[in-house]
Amino acid sequence: MKQKNRKLTKLLALLIAGSSLVGCYNKEEFKRIIQDGYDEARANTKVKGDFCYYLGVLKFPYTDEPKLDKDSRWTTWNKRKLSKSLPLFAEIGLLSRQPVEGQSGLYHYDLTDLGREYWNQDVEKGVSGPLYHNQFCYGPIVVDRVTDVTKKEYTRAQGYSYNEVNLEVDYEYHVIDVPDWVINNREKLNAVYRQGDVRLPNKSYVQTIKFYVGKDDKLYQNSQPYFQLKPSSETIDNSK
């Protein structure tokens, strides 16, 4: 499961510790830093949890748009995402779904009260107007312990001013406040969102996070506020 790291978040690289950490690998300090990162990211992005199901670009209330031969590659990509995500969350109960009169296979969608509770929207400036990115999020992370810290050094190519030192930190975590709509629809969610399984309460999971040492000998972490999953399809190029 990949962590979200795009301009959808408004966070910059976060200064998280001084040079006193470099070399001593204080695991308790890393645990605090990682937990603070998740907590602060939720506060800044207003997401309900650290695992988010991306729907696509749309603005609620939304009406299905038929696929057209003149659609751009991006528009086709987005419509395919929505054709997977919207029916699923209507079935789960986070969206309402009503057929469009006289247009077979097209539906009107809107947020239910339950959906609005877990919904997150970010507005991005696009070439032809604003882009409304929508997702449902759940499961705040609680870091249990850091298990290992590995130092990796990379030599910069000629022309760069300094070599790069990275630290890979392995940690265990569990999630809290997992709603019933996630637990009761685990198989359905996993079938559409194949990048990672539903996170369940009372289970332990492992993850690796990367830090780097700056020219000032202080430790930094790239902005990676939450895990985002996208609808999977054999016809969709997820690398775009």
N, C-alpha and C positions, 0 to 999 in steps of 0.2 A: 504494500500500500504506500503510495507516494504522498509526501506532504505537500501541502499547498504553498507555492512560492511565486506569486505573480502580482502585478500591479493592482489587482483587485483589493489587496490589503494596502493600507496606508502607512504600514510600518517600515522604518528604515533599519539598516543593520544596527543591531543592539549591542552597546557596550555592556558587558556583563560581569567582568572581573578584572582585577589588576594583575600585574606581572607576578605577584607573589604566588599565584596559582600555577604558573607555568613551571613544570618540572616536579612539583610535589603531588599533584593529582589528588586533591582533597575530595573524596567521593561525596561526602556530605554536602560540601559546598556546591559541587556540580548538581546534586539532587535539588538543592534549593533554587539554583539558577534556572534549571530546566522547568521546574514547577512554576516559578515566577513568570517564565516566558509564556507558558500556556495560559496562566491566569490573566496576565496583562493583555495578551492577544484577544482573549474573549471579551475583556472589558472594552478594548478599542474597536473590534469589529462587530460587537453586539451579537455574536453567534451564541446559540443555546448550548453548544458543546463543541468537542474537538473533532467530530466526525460528521462530514457534510455530504449529502446526496445532491449533486448538481442536476438541475432540471434542464437548463438551457437559457436562452435569451428570450424573454417575453415580459409582458406587463399585464398583471391581473386587474380586472377580469380579462380573460383571453379566449379567443375563438380560433379553432383550428383553421389553418390556411392550406388549401390544396397545393400539392406539389406541381410546379410548372416547369416546362422545358426551358424557359428563360431564366430560371433561378440560378444565382451564382453558386459557386462551390460552397461558400460559407453558408448561404441560406439553406442549401440542401442539407448540409451538415447539421445545422441547427434544427431544422424540421425533423430530421431523423432522431435526434436526441429527444425532442419533445414527444415524438410518437412512441418512444419507449417509456419516458419518465411520467408523463401526465396520466395515462391510463392506470399505471401502477399505483400512483399516490391517490387517485380517485378511488380505486378499489380498496386501498388501505384506510381511507377516510380523511386524508388531509386536504383533499380537493373535492369540490362538487363537480358533477359532469352531467350536462344536458345535451341531447342531440340537437343539431342545427336543422330547423324545419326545411324540408325540401332538398337537403344536401346529405346524401347517404355517406356515412363514415366520418362526418365532421361533428365536433362537439364544442359546447361552451364550457369553460372551466373557471372556477373561482376558489379562493381559499375558504375552508371551513374554519370554525373557531379553533379546532384542534390544530389545523395546519398553520394558522396564523401564530400560534404559540411557538412553533419550531421553525418558522420561516425566516429566512434572511435574504435581503436584496442589496446588491451593490450596483450603483449606477456608474458606468464607465463612458467617457466621452468617445464617440465613434465618428467616423468620417461623415456619415449621413444623419447623425443625430445620436442621442443617448442610447446606450446599450444596457438593458436591465438584466443583470445576472441574478438568477434565483436558485435557492437551495434550501433544503431542510436539514437541520443540524441537531445532533444529540450527543450525549456521553462525555461530560468533562473528564479529563484525565487526572488521575492522582498518581504521582510518581512514588513508587515503593522503595526502590533502592537503585543505586548505580553499581553495576557489577564489574565494569572494566573501563579503563581509559588507555587508548593506544595512540602513541605519537607517530606521525608520519611526516617526513620532510620531503619537499619537492624542490629541485633546483630550477631556478628561473632561467628562461632562455636569455640569450645575449640581448642587452638593451633594457632589461628590467633592473630595478634598483636593489632588490633584495630577494632572497629565497623565501619560500612559503613553508610554514609549519602548520600542519593540521592535527587536530586531536579528534579521534573518533570515540565517542562516549556511549557505551552500552548500558541500558537501564531497563528495569522492569516496572510495569504500571498496571493499574486496573482502572475501570471506568465506573462512574456513579450516575445516578439519576437516569438510568436507561428506561425510556417509556415503554408502555405495553405495545404500542404500534410497531416498535422495532422488534421486540422479543417475539411477538405473535406472528410476525411476517418475515421472519429471518430467511426462510428459503426463497421467498419471492424477491426480497431485496438482493440476496446473493446472486440470484439468477440474472438480474438485470445489471447490477453493479458488481462486476467480476474482479475489480481491482483489489478488493479486500473483503473479508467476511465481517458480518455484523459482530460488534464487540458486545459481549454479554457481561452482566454483573457477576461478581464473585469468581471471576477468572483472572489469571495473571497473563500479561502479554509482554513481549520484548520488543525493543526498538533501539536503533542507533541514531545518534545525532552528531553532527559535525560542528566543530569550532575551528577558528584559525587565529593565529597570532599575528597581530599587526606590526607595522614598523615601530610602533611605540612600545612594543613588548607587552601589550595588553591583549586580553583574550576577547574575541568577538564571535558572534553567532549570526549567520544570515537569517533574515526574516522568514520564518516558516510557521505561520500561526495555527494552522489546522490541517487535518487530512481531508482532502476533497476527492470524491469518487464520481466518475462520470458514467452514464449509461453505455453499456457495451453492445456492439453489433459488428458482425463480420463485414458489413458493408461500410463501416465508418473507419476512417484513417485517424486513429487517436493520436498520431504524432503531430497533427496540425493544430 
